[in-house]
Structure formats: C-alpha cells, structure tokens
Amino acid sequence: MKQVNVHEAKTHLSRLLAQAEEGEEIVIARAGRPVAKLVRIAPAARRRPLGTARGKVIIRADFDAPLPKELRKAFGA
C-alpha cells in the first residue's frame, strides 16, 4: 500500500487515480497521519433487461387460491 501526502495527492491526482484503477490502494496522509484511502470501486452490476422470461413462466388462474386442508395441516395452519 502506497502512502502520499495531501500536496502530492493534489498534484498527481490523475496518476494516483490510474494506479487505483489498476488495483493499487493509496493512503493519503496529512502531517504523516493517514486520513483517507484511495481504492478502486467495483463496477456496478449490469441491470437485467425486463421480459427475458416472457413465455417461459406460466402463472395459473388459481395461483392465489387457498391451499388444500391436508397441506394447511402439514404447515400447522
């Protein structure tokens, strides 16, 4: 892990960002005391497009009908 002071971080921010993108962790210190860490952020997960299961899933008309008595008893209801 690399440590730089605030002045160096301000002067070389673009270079430090490039290093962070490559996976290096950089600690920014003020008067020799660490105050912040510059790290790479994981890319956001891609959103799945809607409708990819269209035609593959069937929901019956009685989907929300009450369960049979035997099954309700098995669940203690």
PDB file of N, CA, C and O in Angstrom:
ATOM      1  N   MET A   1       0.858  -1.163   0.000  1.00  0.00           N
ATOM      2  CA  MET A   1       0.000   0.000   0.000  1.00  0.00           C
ATOM      3  C   MET A   1       0.909   1.232   0.000  1.00  0.00           C
ATOM      4  O   MET A   1       1.845   1.337   0.792  1.00  0.00           O
ATOM      5  N   LYS A   2       0.613   2.132  -0.886  1.00  0.00           N
ATOM      6  CA  LYS A   2       1.403   3.343  -1.063  1.00  0.00           C
ATOM      7  C   LYS A   2       0.806   4.474  -0.231  1.00  0.00           C
ATOM      8  O   LYS A   2      -0.415   4.598  -0.136  1.00  0.00           O
ATOM      9  N   GLN A   3       1.667   5.303   0.376  1.00  0.00           N
ATOM     10  CA  GLN A   3       1.194   6.450   1.150  1.00  0.00           C
ATOM     11  C   GLN A   3       1.754   7.729   0.538  1.00  0.00           C
ATOM     12  O   GLN A   3       2.946   7.818   0.246  1.00  0.00           O
ATOM     13  N   VAL A   4       0.886   8.716   0.346  1.00  0.00           N
ATOM     14  CA  VAL A   4       1.298  10.015  -0.191  1.00  0.00           C
ATOM     15  C   VAL A   4       0.737  11.115   0.704  1.00  0.00           C
ATOM     16  O   VAL A   4      -0.257  10.912   1.401  1.00  0.00           O
ATOM     17  N   ASN A   5       1.379  12.275   0.679  1.00  0.00           N
ATOM     18  CA  ASN A   5       0.845  13.391   1.464  1.00  0.00           C
ATOM     19  C   ASN A   5      -0.191  14.148   0.640  1.00  0.00           C
ATOM     20  O   ASN A   5      -0.324  13.921  -0.563  1.00  0.00           O
ATOM     21  N   VAL A   6      -0.917  15.040   1.287  1.00  0.00           N
ATOM     22  CA  VAL A   6      -2.019  15.754   0.640  1.00  0.00           C
ATOM     23  C   VAL A   6      -1.510  16.556  -0.557  1.00  0.00           C
ATOM     24  O   VAL A   6      -2.150  16.563  -1.609  1.00  0.00           O
ATOM     25  N   HIS A   7      -0.379  17.225  -0.412  1.00  0.00           N
ATOM     26  CA  HIS A   7       0.153  18.029  -1.515  1.00  0.00           C
ATOM     27  C   HIS A   7       0.436  17.155  -2.739  1.00  0.00           C
ATOM     28  O   HIS A   7       0.072  17.508  -3.860  1.00  0.00           O
ATOM     29  N   GLU A   8       1.086  16.019  -2.514  1.00  0.00           N
ATOM     30  CA  GLU A   8       1.387  15.107  -3.628  1.00  0.00           C
ATOM     31  C   GLU A   8       0.095  14.567  -4.246  1.00  0.00           C
ATOM     32  O   GLU A   8       0.005  14.416  -5.464  1.00  0.00           O
ATOM     33  N   ALA A   9      -0.901  14.277  -3.411  1.00  0.00           N
ATOM     34  CA  ALA A   9      -2.177  13.763  -3.924  1.00  0.00           C
ATOM     35  C   ALA A   9      -2.852  14.797  -4.813  1.00  0.00           C
ATOM     36  O   ALA A   9      -3.397  14.455  -5.863  1.00  0.00           O
ATOM     37  N   LYS A  10      -2.818  16.078  -4.395  1.00  0.00           N
ATOM     38  CA  LYS A  10      -3.432  17.124  -5.215  1.00  0.00           C
ATOM     39  C   LYS A  10      -2.647  17.328  -6.510  1.00  0.00           C
ATOM     40  O   LYS A  10      -3.233  17.561  -7.567  1.00  0.00           O
ATOM     41  N   THR A  11      -1.344  17.242  -6.424  1.00  0.00           N
ATOM     42  CA  THR A  11      -0.502  17.477  -7.601  1.00  0.00           C
ATOM     43  C   THR A  11      -0.602  16.347  -8.618  1.00  0.00           C
ATOM     44  O   THR A  11      -0.568  16.592  -9.823  1.00  0.00           O
ATOM     45  N   HIS A  12      -0.723  15.124  -8.144  1.00  0.00           N
ATOM     46  CA  HIS A  12      -0.671  13.944  -9.028  1.00  0.00           C
ATOM     47  C   HIS A  12      -1.959  13.124  -8.971  1.00  0.00           C
ATOM     48  O   HIS A  12      -1.913  11.898  -9.074  1.00  0.00           O
ATOM     49  N   LEU A  13      -3.094  13.777  -8.810  1.00  0.00           N
ATOM     50  CA  LEU A  13      -4.353  13.053  -8.656  1.00  0.00           C
ATOM     51  C   LEU A  13      -4.641  12.127  -9.839  1.00  0.00           C
ATOM     52  O   LEU A  13      -5.047  10.983  -9.635  1.00  0.00           O
ATOM     53  N   SER A  14      -4.442  12.594 -11.057  1.00  0.00           N
ATOM     54  CA  SER A  14      -4.733  11.746 -12.233  1.00  0.00           C
ATOM     55  C   SER A  14      -3.896  10.482 -12.229  1.00  0.00           C
ATOM     56  O   SER A  14      -4.407   9.401 -12.522  1.00  0.00           O
ATOM     57  N   ARG A  15      -2.622  10.599 -11.902  1.00  0.00           N
ATOM     58  CA  ARG A  15      -1.727   9.431 -11.849  1.00  0.00           C
ATOM     59  C   ARG A  15      -2.175   8.484 -10.734  1.00  0.00           C
ATOM     60  O   ARG A  15      -2.194   7.268 -10.925  1.00  0.00           O
ATOM     61  N   LEU A  16      -2.532   9.031  -9.581  1.00  0.00           N
ATOM     62  CA  LEU A  16      -2.965   8.199  -8.462  1.00  0.00           C
ATOM     63  C   LEU A  16      -4.280   7.495  -8.784  1.00  0.00           C
ATOM     64  O   LEU A  16      -4.464   6.338  -8.404  1.00  0.00           O
ATOM     65  N   LEU A  17      -5.200   8.171  -9.477  1.00  0.00           N
ATOM     66  CA  LEU A  17      -6.452   7.534  -9.897  1.00  0.00           C
ATOM     67  C   LEU A  17      -6.183   6.367 -10.836  1.00  0.00           C
ATOM     68  O   LEU A  17      -6.813   5.315 -10.722  1.00  0.00           O
ATOM     69  N   ALA A  18      -5.255   6.549 -11.757  1.00  0.00           N
ATOM     70  CA  ALA A  18      -4.900   5.464 -12.690  1.00  0.00           C
ATOM     71  C   ALA A  18      -4.346   4.269 -11.922  1.00  0.00           C
ATOM     72  O   ALA A  18      -4.660   3.123 -12.241  1.00  0.00           O
ATOM     73  N   GLN A  19      -3.524   4.535 -10.911  1.00  0.00           N
ATOM     74  CA  GLN A  19      -2.970   3.444 -10.099  1.00  0.00           C
ATOM     75  C   GLN A  19      -4.078   2.737  -9.322  1.00  0.00           C
ATOM     76  O   GLN A  19      -4.066   1.512  -9.196  1.00  0.00           O
ATOM     77  N   ALA A  20      -5.030   3.503  -8.803  1.00  0.00           N
ATOM     78  CA  ALA A  20      -6.152   2.906  -8.076  1.00  0.00           C
ATOM     79  C   ALA A  20      -7.008   2.050  -9.012  1.00  0.00           C
ATOM     80  O   ALA A  20      -7.484   0.985  -8.619  1.00  0.00           O
ATOM     81  N   GLU A  21      -7.200   2.514 -10.244  1.00  0.00           N
ATOM     82  CA  GLU A  21      -7.966   1.726 -11.230  1.00  0.00           C
ATOM     83  C   GLU A  21      -7.303   0.388 -11.495  1.00  0.00           C
ATOM     84  O   GLU A  21      -7.982  -0.591 -11.804  1.00  0.00           O
ATOM     85  N   GLU A  22      -5.985   0.337 -11.377  1.00  0.00           N
ATOM     86  CA  GLU A  22      -5.246  -0.904 -11.600  1.00  0.00           C
ATOM     87  C   GLU A  22      -5.249  -1.802 -10.370  1.00  0.00           C
ATOM     88  O   GLU A  22      -4.703  -2.905 -10.403  1.00  0.00           O
ATOM     89  N   GLY A  23      -5.872  -1.328  -9.269  1.00  0.00           N
ATOM     90  CA  GLY A  23      -5.999  -2.162  -8.082  1.00  0.00           C
ATOM     91  C   GLY A  23      -5.114  -1.766  -6.916  1.00  0.00           C
ATOM     92  O   GLY A  23      -5.207  -2.366  -5.846  1.00  0.00           O
ATOM     93  N   GLU A  24      -4.263  -0.778  -7.096  1.00  0.00           N
ATOM     94  CA  GLU A  24      -3.383  -0.361  -6.005  1.00  0.00           C
ATOM     95  C   GLU A  24      -4.166   0.502  -5.010  1.00  0.00           C
ATOM     96  O   GLU A  24      -5.000   1.319  -5.402  1.00  0.00           O
ATOM     97  N   GLU A  25      -3.886   0.308  -3.724  1.00  0.00           N
ATOM     98  CA  GLU A  25      -4.513   1.131  -2.690  1.00  0.00           C
ATOM     99  C   GLU A  25      -3.534   2.228  -2.291  1.00  0.00           C
ATOM    100  O   GLU A  25      -2.361   1.957  -2.036  1.00  0.00           O
ATOM    101  N   ILE A  26      -4.016   3.455  -2.239  1.00  0.00           N
ATOM    102  CA  ILE A  26      -3.175   4.602  -1.918  1.00  0.00           C
ATOM    103  C   ILE A  26      -3.751   5.281  -0.679  1.00  0.00           C
ATOM    104  O   ILE A  26      -4.930   5.634  -0.645  1.00  0.00           O
ATOM    105  N   VAL A  27      -2.911   5.461   0.333  1.00  0.00           N
ATOM    106  CA  VAL A  27      -3.315   6.147   1.549  1.00  0.00           C
ATOM    107  C   VAL A  27      -2.865   7.593   1.438  1.00  0.00           C
ATOM    108  O   VAL A  27      -1.717   7.873   1.092  1.00  0.00           O
ATOM    109  N   ILE A  28      -3.783   8.514   1.735  1.00  0.00           N
ATOM    110  CA  ILE A  28      -3.456   9.939   1.721  1.00  0.00           C
ATOM    111  C   ILE A  28      -3.291  10.364   3.172  1.00  0.00           C
ATOM    112  O   ILE A  28      -4.168  10.137   4.005  1.00  0.00           O
ATOM    113  N   ALA A  29      -2.140  10.990   3.461  1.00  0.00           N
ATOM    114  CA  ALA A  29      -1.811  11.372   4.833  1.00  0.00           C
ATOM    115  C   ALA A  29      -1.641  12.883   4.955  1.00  0.00           C
ATOM    116  O   ALA A  29      -1.228  13.565   4.017  1.00  0.00           O
ATOM    117  N   ARG A  30      -1.973  13.376   6.139  1.00  0.00           N
ATOM    118  CA  ARG A  30      -1.739  14.790   6.460  1.00  0.00           C
ATOM    119  C   ARG A  30      -0.768  14.799   7.642  1.00  0.00           C
ATOM    120  O   ARG A  30      -1.049  14.216   8.689  1.00  0.00           O
ATOM    121  N   ALA A  31       0.358  15.455   7.468  1.00  0.00           N
ATOM    122  CA  ALA A  31       1.401  15.509   8.505  1.00  0.00           C
ATOM    123  C   ALA A  31       1.816  14.107   8.941  1.00  0.00           C
ATOM    124  O   ALA A  31       2.090  13.870  10.118  1.00  0.00           O
ATOM    125  N   GLY A  32       1.860  13.179   7.981  1.00  0.00           N
ATOM    126  CA  GLY A  32       2.298  11.819   8.260  1.00  0.00           C
ATOM    127  C   GLY A  32       1.242  10.912   8.857  1.00  0.00           C
ATOM    128  O   GLY A  32       1.507   9.730   9.077  1.00  0.00           O
ATOM    129  N   ARG A  33       0.040  11.432   9.129  1.00  0.00           N
ATOM    130  CA  ARG A  33      -1.032  10.625   9.702  1.00  0.00           C
ATOM    131  C   ARG A  33      -2.058  10.280   8.620  1.00  0.00           C
ATOM    132  O   ARG A  33      -2.604  11.186   7.990  1.00  0.00           O
ATOM    133  N   PRO A  34      -2.331   9.005   8.392  1.00  0.00           N
ATOM    134  CA  PRO A  34      -3.301   8.592   7.367  1.00  0.00           C
ATOM    135  C   PRO A  34      -4.686   9.164   7.666  1.00  0.00           C
ATOM    136  O   PRO A  34      -5.175   9.084   8.793  1.00  0.00           O
ATOM    137  N   VAL A  35      -5.307   9.741   6.638  1.00  0.00           N
ATOM    138  CA  VAL A  35      -6.655  10.292   6.793  1.00  0.00           C
ATOM    139  C   VAL A  35      -7.652   9.737   5.779  1.00  0.00           C
ATOM    140  O   VAL A  35      -8.859   9.809   6.012  1.00  0.00           O
ATOM    141  N   ALA A  36      -7.182   9.187   4.665  1.00  0.00           N
ATOM    142  CA  ALA A  36      -8.092   8.666   3.638  1.00  0.00           C
ATOM    143  C   ALA A  36      -7.388   7.581   2.832  1.00  0.00           C
ATOM    144  O   ALA A  36      -6.161   7.492   2.804  1.00  0.00           O
ATOM    145  N   LYS A  37      -8.207   6.758   2.176  1.00  0.00           N
ATOM    146  CA  LYS A  37      -7.664   5.702   1.321  1.00  0.00           C
ATOM    147  C   LYS A  37      -8.314   5.810  -0.048  1.00  0.00           C
ATOM    148  O   LYS A  37      -9.536   5.908  -0.155  1.00  0.00           O
ATOM    149  N   LEU A  38      -7.503   5.790  -1.087  1.00  0.00           N
ATOM    150  CA  LEU A  38      -7.979   5.830  -2.463  1.00  0.00           C
ATOM    151  C   LEU A  38      -7.934   4.397  -2.994  1.00  0.00           C
ATOM    152  O   LEU A  38      -6.863   3.806  -3.127  1.00  0.00           O
ATOM    153  N   VAL A  39      -9.127   3.844  -3.297  1.00  0.00           N
ATOM    154  CA  VAL A  39      -9.214   2.461  -3.776  1.00  0.00           C
ATOM    155  C   VAL A  39     -10.122   2.391  -4.995  1.00  0.00           C
ATOM    156  O   VAL A  39     -10.929   3.288  -5.241  1.00  0.00           O
ATOM    157  N   ARG A  40      -9.976   1.319  -5.745  1.00  0.00           N
ATOM    158  CA  ARG A  40     -10.801   1.084  -6.917  1.00  0.00           C
ATOM    159  C   ARG A  40     -12.202   0.697  -6.487  1.00  0.00           C
ATOM    160  O   ARG A  40     -12.365  -0.074  -5.542  1.00  0.00           O
ATOM    161  N   ILE A  41     -13.203   1.209  -7.153  1.00  0.00           N
ATOM    162  CA  ILE A  41     -14.594   0.845  -6.899  1.00  0.00           C
ATOM    163  C   ILE A  41     -14.971  -0.245  -7.893  1.00  0.00           C
ATOM    164  O   ILE A  41     -14.705  -0.132  -9.090  1.00  0.00           O
ATOM    165  N   ALA A  42     -15.590  -1.293  -7.384  1.00  0.00           N
ATOM    166  CA  ALA A  42     -16.022  -2.384  -8.258  1.00  0.00           C
ATOM    167  C   ALA A  42     -17.076  -1.860  -9.227  1.00  0.00           C
ATOM    168  O   ALA A  42     -17.925  -1.058  -8.838  1.00  0.00           O
ATOM    169  N   PRO A  43     -17.035  -2.300 -10.477  1.00  0.00           N
ATOM    170  CA  PRO A  43     -18.044  -1.841 -11.440  1.00  0.00           C
ATOM    171  C   PRO A  43     -19.443  -2.247 -10.997  1.00  0.00           C
ATOM    172  O   PRO A  43     -19.638  -3.308 -10.403  1.00  0.00           O
ATOM    173  N   ALA A  44     -20.394  -1.404 -11.289  1.00  0.00           N
ATOM    174  CA  ALA A  44     -21.786  -1.676 -10.924  1.00  0.00           C
ATOM    175  C   ALA A  44     -22.303  -2.888 -11.697  1.00  0.00           C
ATOM    176  O   ALA A  44     -21.952  -3.106 -12.857  1.00  0.00           O
ATOM    177  N   ALA A  45     -23.135  -3.656 -11.029  1.00  0.00           N
ATOM    178  CA  ALA A  45     -23.727  -4.822 -11.683  1.00  0.00           C
ATOM    179  C   ALA A  45     -24.650  -4.357 -12.811  1.00  0.00           C
ATOM    180  O   ALA A  45     -25.377  -3.373 -12.676  1.00  0.00           O
ATOM    181  N   ARG A  46     -24.600  -5.081 -13.916  1.00  0.00           N
ATOM    182  CA  ARG A  46     -25.469  -4.730 -15.042  1.00  0.00           C
ATOM    183  C   ARG A  46     -26.899  -5.072 -14.699  1.00  0.00           C
ATOM    184  O   ARG A  46     -27.175  -6.121 -14.116  1.00  0.00           O
ATOM    185  N   ARG A  47     -27.799  -4.197 -15.055  1.00  0.00           N
ATOM    186  CA  ARG A  47     -29.222  -4.458 -14.837  1.00  0.00           C
ATOM    187  C   ARG A  47     -29.717  -5.424 -15.905  1.00  0.00           C
ATOM    188  O   ARG A  47     -29.400  -5.290 -17.087  1.00  0.00           O
ATOM    189  N   ARG A  48     -30.490  -6.384 -15.465  1.00  0.00           N
ATOM    190  CA  ARG A  48     -31.045  -7.338 -16.422  1.00  0.00           C
ATOM    191  C   ARG A  48     -32.219  -6.704 -17.145  1.00  0.00           C
ATOM    192  O   ARG A  48     -33.030  -6.015 -16.527  1.00  0.00           O
ATOM    193  N   PRO A  49     -32.316  -6.928 -18.435  1.00  0.00           N
ATOM    194  CA  PRO A  49     -33.456  -6.365 -19.174  1.00  0.00           C
ATOM    195  C   PRO A  49     -34.754  -7.056 -18.770  1.00  0.00           C
ATOM    196  O   PRO A  49     -34.765  -8.252 -18.482  1.00  0.00           O
ATOM    197  N   LEU A  50     -35.830  -6.306 -18.750  1.00  0.00           N
ATOM    198  CA  LEU A  50     -37.129  -6.862 -18.404  1.00  0.00           C
ATOM    199  C   LEU A  50     -37.672  -7.717 -19.550  1.00  0.00           C
ATOM    200  O   LEU A  50     -37.392  -7.460 -20.721  1.00  0.00           O
ATOM    201  N   GLY A  51     -38.443  -8.726 -19.195  1.00  0.00           N
ATOM    202  CA  GLY A  51     -39.128  -9.528 -20.200  1.00  0.00           C
ATOM    203  C   GLY A  51     -38.345 -10.706 -20.744  1.00  0.00           C
ATOM    204  O   GLY A  51     -38.782 -11.326 -21.714  1.00  0.00           O
ATOM    205  N   THR A  52     -37.189 -11.042 -20.148  1.00  0.00           N
ATOM    206  CA  THR A  52     -36.395 -12.142 -20.708  1.00  0.00           C
ATOM    207  C   THR A  52     -37.024 -13.510 -20.464  1.00  0.00           C
ATOM    208  O   THR A  52     -36.662 -14.478 -21.133  1.00  0.00           O
ATOM    209  N   ALA A  53     -37.969 -13.610 -19.507  1.00  0.00           N
ATOM    210  CA  ALA A  53     -38.626 -14.890 -19.240  1.00  0.00           C
ATOM    211  C   ALA A  53     -40.022 -14.956 -19.868  1.00  0.00           C
ATOM    212  O   ALA A  53     -40.783 -15.887 -19.604  1.00  0.00           O
ATOM    213  N   ARG A  54     -40.344 -13.986 -20.678  1.00  0.00           N
ATOM    214  CA  ARG A  54     -41.672 -13.959 -21.294  1.00  0.00           C
ATOM    215  C   ARG A  54     -41.898 -15.260 -22.087  1.00  0.00           C
ATOM    216  O   ARG A  54     -41.070 -15.661 -22.906  1.00  0.00           O
ATOM    217  N   GLY A  55     -43.047 -15.905 -21.817  1.00  0.00           N
ATOM    218  CA  GLY A  55     -43.384 -17.149 -22.498  1.00  0.00           C
ATOM    219  C   GLY A  55     -42.799 -18.378 -21.840  1.00  0.00           C
ATOM    220  O   GLY A  55     -43.142 -19.495 -22.226  1.00  0.00           O
ATOM    221  N   LYS A  56     -41.923 -18.212 -20.856  1.00  0.00           N
ATOM    222  CA  LYS A  56     -41.292 -19.349 -20.181  1.00  0.00           C
ATOM    223  C   LYS A  56     -41.941 -19.653 -18.839  1.00  0.00           C
ATOM    224  O   LYS A  56     -41.795 -20.756 -18.311  1.00  0.00           O
ATOM    225  N   VAL A  57     -42.652 -18.684 -18.287  1.00  0.00           N
ATOM    226  CA  VAL A  57     -43.285 -18.840 -16.979  1.00  0.00           C
ATOM    227  C   VAL A  57     -44.791 -18.778 -17.165  1.00  0.00           C
ATOM    228  O   VAL A  57     -45.314 -17.896 -17.846  1.00  0.00           O
ATOM    229  N   ILE A  58     -45.476 -19.728 -16.547  1.00  0.00           N
ATOM    230  CA  ILE A  58     -46.933 -19.758 -16.627  1.00  0.00           C
ATOM    231  C   ILE A  58     -47.480 -19.634 -15.210  1.00  0.00           C
ATOM    232  O   ILE A  58     -47.110 -20.416 -14.333  1.00  0.00           O
ATOM    233  N   ILE A  59     -48.350 -18.667 -14.980  1.00  0.00           N
ATOM    234  CA  ILE A  59     -48.998 -18.495 -13.688  1.00  0.00           C
ATOM    235  C   ILE A  59     -50.468 -18.871 -13.871  1.00  0.00           C
ATOM    236  O   ILE A  59     -51.207 -18.236 -14.625  1.00  0.00           O
ATOM    237  N   ARG A  60     -50.862 -19.914 -13.162  1.00  0.00           N
ATOM    238  CA  ARG A  60     -52.227 -20.411 -13.299  1.00  0.00           C
ATOM    239  C   ARG A  60     -53.221 -19.439 -12.687  1.00  0.00           C
ATOM    240  O   ARG A  60     -52.864 -18.641 -11.821  1.00  0.00           O
ATOM    241  N   ALA A  61     -54.451 -19.505 -13.131  1.00  0.00           N
ATOM    242  CA  ALA A  61     -55.506 -18.619 -12.642  1.00  0.00           C
ATOM    243  C   ALA A  61     -55.779 -18.833 -11.156  1.00  0.00           C
ATOM    244  O   ALA A  61     -56.197 -17.904 -10.465  1.00  0.00           O
ATOM    245  N   ASP A  62     -55.543 -20.062 -10.649  1.00  0.00           N
ATOM    246  CA  ASP A  62     -55.801 -20.334  -9.232  1.00  0.00           C
ATOM    247  C   ASP A  62     -54.532 -20.196  -8.376  1.00  0.00           C
ATOM    248  O   ASP A  62     -54.439 -20.787  -7.300  1.00  0.00           O
ATOM    249  N   PHE A  63     -53.584 -19.436  -8.847  1.00  0.00           N
ATOM    250  CA  PHE A  63     -52.295 -19.256  -8.156  1.00  0.00           C
ATOM    251  C   PHE A  63     -52.488 -18.862  -6.690  1.00  0.00           C
ATOM    252  O   PHE A  63     -51.795 -19.389  -5.821  1.00  0.00           O
ATOM    253  N   ASP A  64     -53.402 -17.960  -6.403  1.00  0.00           N
ATOM    254  CA  ASP A  64     -53.584 -17.463  -5.042  1.00  0.00           C
ATOM    255  C   ASP A  64     -54.779 -18.105  -4.325  1.00  0.00           C
ATOM    256  O   ASP A  64     -55.269 -17.571  -3.329  1.00  0.00           O
ATOM    257  N   ALA A  65     -55.237 -19.233  -4.828  1.00  0.00           N
ATOM    258  CA  ALA A  65     -56.356 -19.945  -4.192  1.00  0.00           C
ATOM    259  C   ALA A  65     -55.876 -20.555  -2.877  1.00  0.00           C
ATOM    260  O   ALA A  65     -54.685 -20.830  -2.730  1.00  0.00           O
ATOM    261  N   PRO A  66     -56.775 -20.771  -1.923  1.00  0.00           N
ATOM    262  CA  PRO A  66     -56.400 -21.380  -0.650  1.00  0.00           C
ATOM    263  C   PRO A  66     -55.799 -22.770  -0.871  1.00  0.00           C
ATOM    264  O   PRO A  66     -56.177 -23.471  -1.809  1.00  0.00           O
ATOM    265  N   LEU A  67     -54.872 -23.159  -0.012  1.00  0.00           N
ATOM    266  CA  LEU A  67     -54.253 -24.477  -0.100  1.00  0.00           C
ATOM    267  C   LEU A  67     -55.231 -25.553   0.359  1.00  0.00           C
ATOM    268  O   LEU A  67     -56.146 -25.262   1.130  1.00  0.00           O
ATOM    269  N   PRO A  68     -55.053 -26.795  -0.103  1.00  0.00           N
ATOM    270  CA  PRO A  68     -55.894 -27.897   0.363  1.00  0.00           C
ATOM    271  C   PRO A  68     -55.723 -28.083   1.881  1.00  0.00           C
ATOM    272  O   PRO A  68     -54.679 -27.739   2.434  1.00  0.00           O
ATOM    273  N   LYS A  69     -56.757 -28.632   2.556  1.00  0.00           N
ATOM    274  CA  LYS A  69     -56.730 -28.800   4.017  1.00  0.00           C
ATOM    275  C   LYS A  69     -55.526 -29.608   4.481  1.00  0.00           C
ATOM    276  O   LYS A  69     -54.892 -29.258   5.476  1.00  0.00           O
ATOM    277  N   GLU A  70     -55.206 -30.688   3.771  1.00  0.00           N
ATOM    278  CA  GLU A  70     -54.087 -31.554   4.172  1.00  0.00           C
ATOM    279  C   GLU A  70     -52.773 -30.768   4.202  1.00  0.00           C
ATOM    280  O   GLU A  70     -51.961 -30.932   5.113  1.00  0.00           O
ATOM    281  N   LEU A  71     -52.581 -29.927   3.209  1.00  0.00           N
ATOM    282  CA  LEU A  71     -51.348 -29.149   3.122  1.00  0.00           C
ATOM    283  C   LEU A  71     -51.310 -28.067   4.201  1.00  0.00           C
ATOM    284  O   LEU A  71     -50.252 -27.785   4.763  1.00  0.00           O
ATOM    285  N   ARG A  72     -52.462 -27.465   4.489  1.00  0.00           N
ATOM    286  CA  ARG A  72     -52.515 -26.454   5.556  1.00  0.00           C
ATOM    287  C   ARG A  72     -52.182 -27.090   6.908  1.00  0.00           C
ATOM    288  O   ARG A  72     -51.472 -26.499   7.721  1.00  0.00           O
ATOM    289  N   LYS A  73     -52.707 -28.311   7.142  1.00  0.00           N
ATOM    290  CA  LYS A  73     -52.404 -29.022   8.388  1.00  0.00           C
ATOM    291  C   LYS A  73     -50.918 -29.322   8.500  1.00  0.00           C
ATOM    292  O   LYS A  73     -50.344 -29.230   9.585  1.00  0.00           O
ATOM    293  N   ALA A  74     -50.295 -29.679   7.388  1.00  0.00           N
ATOM    294  CA  ALA A  74     -48.868 -30.003   7.392  1.00  0.00           C
ATOM    295  C   ALA A  74     -48.037 -28.785   7.814  1.00  0.00           C
ATOM    296  O   ALA A  74     -46.964 -28.939   8.397  1.00  0.00           O
ATOM    297  N   PHE A  75     -48.524 -27.589   7.524  1.00  0.00           N
ATOM    298  CA  PHE A  75     -47.832 -26.367   7.902  1.00  0.00           C
ATOM    299  C   PHE A  75     -48.310 -25.826   9.240  1.00  0.00           C
ATOM    300  O   PHE A  75     -47.851 -24.776   9.690  1.00  0.00           O
ATOM    301  N   GLY A  76     -49.242 -26.546   9.881  1.00  0.00           N
ATOM    302  CA  GLY A  76     -49.726 -26.143  11.189  1.00  0.00           C
ATOM    303  C   GLY A  76     -50.719 -25.014  11.162  1.00  0.00           C
ATOM    304  O   GLY A  76     -50.903 -24.338  12.174  1.00  0.00           O
ATOM    305  N   ALA A  77     -51.366 -24.784  10.041  1.00  0.00           N
ATOM    306  CA  ALA A  77     -52.331 -23.684   9.934  1.00  0.00           C
ATOM    307  C   ALA A  77     -53.741 -24.170  10.043  1.00  0.00           C
ATOM    308  O   ALA A  77     -54.676 -23.371   9.973  1.00  0.00           O
TER     309      ALA A  77
END
